[in-house]
Amino acid sequence: MNLDTSYLGLKLRNPLVASAGPMTQTADRIERLVEAGVGAVVLPSLFEEQIRAEADRDERLAEVGIDSFGEAMTYLIDPDASIWPRQYLGLIERAAGYGVPLIASLNGSTVGGWTDYARAMQDAGAAAIELNIYYLPADLAATSPVSARDNEQRYIDIVTMVKSAVSVPVAVKLTPYFSSLGEMAVCLDRAGADGLVLFNRFMQTDINPDTLTISTGFKLSSPGEATVARSWIARLRGQLRASLAASTGVETADDVVAYLLAGADVVMTTSSLLRHGPAHVAVLLDGLAAWMEGKGFGGIGEVRGLLAAEADAAGPGYGRSGYLSAVQQVTRVHGR
Ligand SMILES: Cc1cc2nc3c(=O)[nH]c(=O)nc-3n(C[C@H](O)[C@H](O)[C@H](O)COP(=O)(O)O)c2cc1C
């Protein structure tokens, strides 16, 4: 079965992408994912804070001078914080030759010089940049708390800066938490984003009543979490120039199929690879191919967007009519 497709204008052998996470953190792991068949790989994020730490380190080393280099290395420098950016570029250089597009990821929240690092990633061989803008406008005690407009403008400004630094495509990984996500998607599209990744999954802090402590609240995702991203992809399909990538809740081949039917150009997975290892790539791809064959589809283009919102305008689908029929259905079943 031919699963060829494209994403961000790049040619991919299939629409399954290993998203940012521990499975894409080393050259060996990336090689195993490529051998297992993934269409593309997104590296874990390089954080704005890590880039700043590297810049600080360089500055301090320049200040202490060559004679006290050893002392500086020992006492002044936090090696873990500052060395990763350079290792990251080395990882790109190595893994860019593995035969599938390698997408580097930048994670930040302010408009600043760190966005120049996108250029270094491109020069090291990244086929595209994924921009994960993680900003929580939660400082309500500030003299002027951040307005929804300012918050959204920040995203657009960062995208504009990164776009001006590179010639490779730039995707933006979004959260669903905007006052008007549809408008945000249109604005990012107009600002030049080549792709939108729906969605980033926050590692939200949680509370443990037994131990009376705060925890990271981290859990791998489950397929039930995919519905928000899937509904938004179905709504955005055909409305934007940007490609659409699905991220969250893929566990089985059916989850991949459902995202493609909604209109995703590619389907990403992290949790399922952490749960089952790289061999799971073949399970997902074989399941996708078998489903397409069973339904008589000859290529990904025939499947993509078949159940996007416009295909469903009259039915009980993604809008309020779908909401109403869901409420009626659940009431019929459980309301007696
Ligand atoms: C342990 C872990 C580390 C992650 N690190 C990153 C990261 O560095 N950058 C990023 O954009 N997303 C990161 N993610 C988010 C994943 O790329 C993905 O968007 C999210 O887990 C939802 O997909 P899933 O349901 O397939 O896990 C991470 C996820 C996990 C589980």
The ligand as an SDF file (V2000), in Angstrom:
LIG
                    3D

 31 33  0  0  0  0  0  0  0  0999 V2000
    7.8520   12.5390   28.4640 C   0  0  0  0  0  0  0  0  0  0  0  0
    7.3690   13.5130   27.4210 C   0  0  0  0  0  0  0  0  0  0  0  0
    8.2200   14.5210   26.9780 C   0  0  0  0  0  0  0  0  0  0  0  0
    7.7660   15.4520   26.0370 C   0  0  0  0  0  0  0  0  0  0  0  0
    8.6120   16.4310   25.6110 N   0  0  0  0  0  0  0  0  0  0  0  0
    8.1670   17.3290   24.6980 C   0  0  0  0  0  0  0  0  0  0  0  0
    9.0240   18.3480   24.2250 C   0  0  0  0  0  0  0  0  0  0  0  0
   10.1970   18.4460   24.5810 O   0  0  0  0  0  0  0  0  0  0  0  0
    8.5090   19.2350   23.3340 N   0  0  0  0  0  0  0  0  0  0  0  0
    7.2220   19.1740   22.8840 C   0  0  0  0  0  0  0  0  0  0  0  0
    6.8070   20.0020   22.0620 O   0  0  0  0  0  0  0  0  0  0  0  0
    6.3990   18.2000   23.3020 N   0  0  0  0  0  0  0  0  0  0  0  0
    6.8390   17.2850   24.1920 C   0  0  0  0  0  0  0  0  0  0  0  0
    6.0070   16.2980   24.6200 N   0  0  0  0  0  0  0  0  0  0  0  0
    4.6240   16.2680   24.1100 C   0  0  0  0  0  0  0  0  0  0  0  0
    4.4930   15.2470   22.9770 C   0  0  0  0  0  0  0  0  0  0  0  0
    5.2830   15.6200   21.8660 O   0  0  0  0  0  0  0  0  0  0  0  0
    3.0230   15.1400   22.5140 C   0  0  0  0  0  0  0  0  0  0  0  0
    2.6020   16.3710   21.9380 O   0  0  0  0  0  0  0  0  0  0  0  0
    2.0820   14.8220   23.6650 C   0  0  0  0  0  0  0  0  0  0  0  0
    2.6260   13.8070   24.5050 O   0  0  0  0  0  0  0  0  0  0  0  0
    0.7400   14.3230   23.1280 C   0  0  0  0  0  0  0  0  0  0  0  0
    0.9230   13.2090   22.2910 O   0  0  0  0  0  0  0  0  0  0  0  0
    0.6850   11.7040   22.7740 P   0  0  0  0  0  0  0  0  0  0  0  0
   -0.7290   11.6040   23.1970 O   0  0  0  0  0  0  0  0  0  0  0  0
    1.0040   10.8830   21.5620 O   0  0  0  0  0  0  0  0  0  0  0  0
    1.6190   11.4510   23.9040 O   0  0  0  0  0  0  0  0  0  0  0  0
    6.4470   15.3490   25.5270 C   0  0  0  0  0  0  0  0  0  0  0  0
    5.6270   14.3080   25.9560 C   0  0  0  0  0  0  0  0  0  0  0  0
    6.0740   13.3910   26.8700 C   0  0  0  0  0  0  0  0  0  0  0  0
    5.1550   12.2770   27.2680 C   0  0  0  0  0  0  0  0  0  0  0  0
  1  2  1  0
  2  3  1  0
  2 30  2  0
  3  4  2  0
  4  5  1  0
  4 28  1  0
  5  6  2  0
  6  7  1  0
  6 13  1  0
  7  8  2  0
  7  9  1  0
  9 10  1  0
 10 11  2  0
 10 12  1  0
 12 13  2  0
 13 14  1  0
 14 15  1  0
 14 28  1  0
 15 16  1  0
 16 17  1  0
 16 18  1  0
 18 19  1  0
 18 20  1  0
 20 21  1  0
 20 22  1  0
 22 23  1  0
 23 24  1  0
 24 25  2  0
 24 26  1  0
 24 27  1  0
 28 29  2  0
 29 30  1  0
 30 31  1  0
M  END
$$$$
